[in-house]
Amino acid sequence: MSYNLLITTSHRPGYRTRTFIKDFSTALPGTIRVHRGKKTLLELAIEARRYRVKYIAVVGEKKGNPSMIRLYSVGEGYRYSQDILKHYATIVMKGVSLTRELPGSTRAYNPEKLLIDVDNCVTDQCYILGDIFLKIYSDKIDYERYDVKMMFIDEKSVVKAEIRSRLNRICGPVLRISKVVIIEG
């Protein structure tokens, strides 16, 4: 199996953050979860190269709750230095609902294909989020034979991201995203 995203936590994560990355990695195809421990970003990049992963997501927390996702792109080349990682984007979350907290939610078993749905987007921020995930999961996208779909929905001051099964049941965490910052350069 080929992987697109390596997801991990910041150092010393809380219980909800560990559960969040577990939910996220099982719901989306091509996502591998790695326990951070004392690994530095460079060591994470080396591990990503081992799995042939091009993106790393580090989930940060505030007061024990997931509060942001820092996305890094892993560069090509043979030298292992800090230059191998490039901070690509930061997604700031206002709140997260875990799968077990959502009534009627189900579990996605080994999804292979993904649909990115931006039909309910109105703001630029919503479309930017869709573009970020389209770029990460480009080889897993299939608009006809998808196993799960990631929907982005504009609400009052946030963008809600939901992961739904083919039967339109929630099968992953629900994110309420307040801000997306694309790092230039």
One Martini backbone bead per residue (centre of mass of N, CA, C, O) as a GRO file, in nm:
protein
  185
    1MET     BB    1   0.098   0.035   0.020
    2SER     BB    2   0.033   0.369  -0.023
    3TYR     BB    3   0.144   0.680   0.102
    4ASN     BB    4   0.063   1.037   0.183
    5LEU     BB    5   0.036   1.046   0.514
    6LEU     BB    6   0.191   1.157   0.808
    7ILE     BB    7   0.076   1.112   1.143
    8THR     BB    8   0.111   1.324   1.436
    9THR     BB    9   0.234   1.457   1.728
   10SER     BB   10   0.318   1.615   1.970
   11HIS     BB   11   0.461   1.638   2.248
   12ARG     BB   12   0.286   1.504   2.487
   13PRO     BB   13  -0.001   1.390   2.448
   14GLY     BB   14  -0.323   1.366   2.469
   15TYR     BB   15  -0.591   1.165   2.449
   16ARG     BB   16  -0.755   1.321   2.226
   17THR     BB   17  -0.520   1.341   2.024
   18ARG     BB   18  -0.471   1.039   1.984
   19THR     BB   19  -0.762   0.979   1.891
   20PHE     BB   20  -0.766   1.168   1.648
   21ILE     BB   21  -0.535   1.030   1.479
   22LYS     BB   22  -0.676   0.759   1.466
   23ASP     BB   23  -0.933   0.847   1.321
   24PHE     BB   24  -0.796   0.984   1.076
   25SER     BB   25  -0.622   0.733   0.974
   26THR     BB   26  -0.874   0.534   0.933
   27ALA     BB   27  -1.055   0.723   0.735
   28LEU     BB   28  -0.802   0.772   0.551
   29PRO     BB   29  -0.635   0.717   0.280
   30GLY     BB   30  -0.291   0.693   0.309
   31THR     BB   31  -0.265   0.686   0.633
   32ILE     BB   32  -0.008   0.725   0.879
   33ARG     BB   33   0.068   0.632   1.207
   34VAL     BB   34   0.288   0.800   1.447
   35HIS     BB   35   0.485   0.781   1.712
   36ARG     BB   36   0.670   1.027   1.851
   37GLY     BB   37   0.792   1.094   2.117
   38LYS     BB   38   1.137   1.214   2.063
   39LYS     BB   39   1.103   1.308   1.788
   40THR     BB   40   1.205   1.481   1.537
   41LEU     BB   41   1.154   1.625   1.239
   42LEU     BB   42   1.387   1.475   1.099
   43GLU     BB   43   1.299   1.188   1.189
   44LEU     BB   44   1.025   1.207   1.046
   45ALA     BB   45   1.141   1.241   0.761
   46ILE     BB   46   1.285   0.970   0.754
   47GLU     BB   47   1.027   0.803   0.795
   48ALA     BB   48   0.880   0.908   0.547
   49ARG     BB   49   1.088   0.798   0.342
   50ARG     BB   50   1.045   0.499   0.414
   51TYR     BB   51   0.724   0.528   0.316
   52ARG     BB   52   0.693   0.740   0.082
   53VAL     BB   53   0.627   1.028   0.201
   54LYS     BB   54   0.524   1.379   0.135
   55TYR     BB   55   0.356   1.413   0.413
   56ILE     BB   56   0.325   1.600   0.725
   57ALA     BB   57   0.133   1.571   1.034
   58VAL     BB   58   0.110   1.799   1.312
   59VAL     BB   59  -0.053   1.773   1.619
   60GLY     BB   60  -0.177   2.013   1.814
   61GLU     BB   61  -0.230   2.154   2.150
   62LYS     BB   62  -0.497   2.264   2.385
   63LYS     BB   63  -0.583   2.151   2.675
   64GLY     BB   64  -0.592   1.844   2.533
   65ASN     BB   65  -0.670   1.966   2.249
   66PRO     BB   66  -0.704   1.985   1.931
   67SER     BB   67  -0.577   2.291   1.739
   68MET     BB   68  -0.354   2.188   1.522
   69ILE     BB   69  -0.211   2.169   1.181
   70ARG     BB   70   0.102   2.078   1.060
   71LEU     BB   71   0.232   2.108   0.735
   72TYR     BB   72   0.464   1.897   0.558
   73SER     BB   73   0.712   1.876   0.319
   74VAL     BB   74   0.894   1.626   0.150
   75GLY     BB   75   1.187   1.611   0.016
   76GLU     BB   76   1.421   1.560  -0.205
   77GLY     BB   77   1.696   1.351  -0.181
   78TYR     BB   78   2.004   1.256   0.014
   79ARG     BB   79   1.993   1.470   0.232
   80TYR     BB   80   2.002   1.509   0.591
   81SER     BB   81   1.818   1.791   0.668
   82GLN     BB   82   1.624   2.059   0.742
   83ASP     BB   83   1.559   2.098   0.423
   84ILE     BB   84   1.360   1.852   0.378
   85LEU     BB   85   1.168   2.043   0.528
   86LYS     BB   86   0.842   2.204   0.461
   87HIS     BB   87   0.640   2.448   0.549
   88TYR     BB   88   0.310   2.460   0.420
   89ALA     BB   89   0.081   2.446   0.664
   90THR     BB   90  -0.186   2.587   0.874
   91ILE     BB   91  -0.436   2.445   1.091
   92VAL     BB   92  -0.695   2.601   1.265
   93MET     BB   93  -0.880   2.496   1.547
   94LYS     BB   94  -1.185   2.520   1.734
   95GLY     BB   95  -1.277   2.209   1.691
   96VAL     BB   96  -1.353   1.862   1.803
   97SER     BB   97  -1.504   1.555   1.689
   98LEU     BB   98  -1.525   1.249   1.775
   99THR     BB   99  -1.650   0.957   1.673
  100ARG     BB  100  -1.762   0.859   1.959
  101GLU     BB  101  -1.937   1.146   1.990
  102LEU     BB  102  -2.108   1.049   1.740
  103PRO     BB  103  -2.409   0.991   1.645
  104GLY     BB  104  -2.417   0.736   1.398
  105SER     BB  105  -2.147   0.642   1.371
  106THR     BB  106  -1.879   0.498   1.192
  107ARG     BB  107  -1.657   0.274   1.018
  108ALA     BB  108  -1.370   0.265   0.825
  109TYR     BB  109  -1.258  -0.003   0.614
  110ASN     BB  110  -1.004   0.027   0.425
  111PRO     BB  111  -0.965   0.275   0.256
  112GLU     BB  112  -0.883   0.378  -0.097
  113LYS     BB  113  -1.097   0.598  -0.175
  114LEU     BB  114  -1.151   0.954  -0.260
  115LEU     BB  115  -1.359   1.240  -0.182
  116ILE     BB  116  -1.374   1.585  -0.265
  117ASP     BB  117  -1.605   1.820  -0.109
  118VAL     BB  118  -1.694   2.173  -0.233
  119ASP     BB  119  -2.008   2.249  -0.269
  120ASN     BB  120  -2.031   2.416   0.030
  121CYS     BB  121  -1.862   2.648  -0.076
  122VAL     BB  122  -1.768   3.013  -0.043
  123THR     BB  123  -1.496   3.045   0.066
  124ASP     BB  124  -1.160   3.050   0.035
  125GLN     BB  125  -1.085   2.870   0.275
  126CYS     BB  126  -1.243   2.621   0.178
  127TYR     BB  127  -1.091   2.584  -0.093
  128ILE     BB  128  -0.807   2.557   0.028
  129LEU     BB  129  -0.862   2.297   0.181
  130GLY     BB  130  -0.933   2.129  -0.065
  131ASP     BB  131  -0.654   2.169  -0.205
  132ILE     BB  132  -0.477   2.039   0.007
  133PHE     BB  133  -0.615   1.751  -0.006
  134LEU     BB  134  -0.577   1.710  -0.308
  135LYS     BB  135  -0.267   1.712  -0.303
  136ILE     BB  136  -0.218   1.479  -0.101
  137TYR     BB  137  -0.462   1.277  -0.248
  138SER     BB  138  -0.436   1.251  -0.566
  139ASP     BB  139  -0.414   0.918  -0.599
  140LYS     BB  140  -0.710   0.870  -0.430
  141ILE     BB  141  -0.895   0.992  -0.636
  142ASP     BB  142  -1.260   0.916  -0.670
  143TYR     BB  143  -1.580   1.011  -0.801
  144GLU     BB  144  -1.719   0.707  -0.815
  145ARG     BB  145  -1.526   0.483  -0.626
  146TYR     BB  146  -1.564   0.565  -0.333
  147ASP     BB  147  -1.537   0.524   0.027
  148VAL     BB  148  -1.472   0.827   0.099
  149LYS     BB  149  -1.571   1.159   0.220
  150MET     BB  150  -1.461   1.499   0.207
  151MET     BB  151  -1.618   1.764   0.369
  152PHE     BB  152  -1.682   2.113   0.298
  153ILE     BB  153  -1.830   2.358   0.528
  154ASP     BB  154  -1.987   2.650   0.553
  155GLU     BB  155  -1.996   2.864   0.821
  156LYS     BB  156  -1.997   3.131   0.991
  157SER     BB  157  -1.660   3.114   1.115
  158VAL     BB  158  -1.635   2.826   0.979
  159VAL     BB  159  -1.495   2.513   0.877
  160LYS     BB  160  -1.637   2.211   0.799
  161ALA     BB  161  -1.503   1.878   0.852
  162GLU     BB  162  -1.602   1.576   0.690
  163ILE     BB  163  -1.625   1.216   0.727
  164ARG     BB  164  -1.769   0.996   0.484
  165SER     BB  165  -1.940   0.751   0.375
  166ARG     BB  166  -2.107   0.605   0.117
  167LEU     BB  167  -2.376   0.623   0.322
  168ASN     BB  168  -2.345   0.911   0.475
  169ARG     BB  169  -2.165   0.844   0.724
  170ILE     BB  170  -1.993   0.909   0.987
  171CYS     BB  171  -1.614   0.810   1.000
  172GLY     BB  172  -1.498   1.068   1.152
  173PRO     BB  173  -1.378   1.345   1.232
  174VAL     BB  174  -1.481   1.674   1.334
  175LEU     BB  175  -1.395   1.986   1.195
  176ARG     BB  176  -1.326   2.321   1.320
  177ILE     BB  177  -1.220   2.580   1.109
  178SER     BB  178  -1.070   2.910   1.144
  179LYS     BB  179  -0.775   2.864   0.998
  180VAL     BB  180  -0.558   2.930   0.709
  181VAL     BB  181  -0.203   2.880   0.647
  182ILE     BB  182   0.007   2.968   0.391
  183ILE     BB  183   0.333   2.892   0.313
  184GLU     BB  184   0.573   3.064   0.174
  185GLY     BB  185   0.858   2.922  -0.031
   0.00000   0.00000   0.00000
